């Protein structure tokens, strides 16, 4: 069951925790506010049953081979393809067929990624 907790309650809890820490260890509450917020957020997520965004992202298993890339080939892709072509140009027919500088305006990021994977596999 998910329960709501307002952000004002969270901030009040953070200050209460930092005041307790200041009384226990000495100093001012503001010196321990980061501790207070860490503990207050832990309490918030425990109380509400929600998950942190980092936990949600960890749960998602993305198959990057199925993700479509839009737009034109990037400079990094172009330079990586050029370095691969220099290494493999003597015995690779794919490498001999392409002029990298003319590719940039004509192929997409997805096609550039596929070309890179072909060059790496060859």
PyMOL commands that set and color helices and strands:
alter all, ss='L'
color gray80, all
select helices_A, chain A and resi 7-25+29-48+53-59+64-66+75-88+93-97+100-103+109-121
alter helices_A, ss='H'
color red, helices_A
deselect
rebuild
show_as cartoon
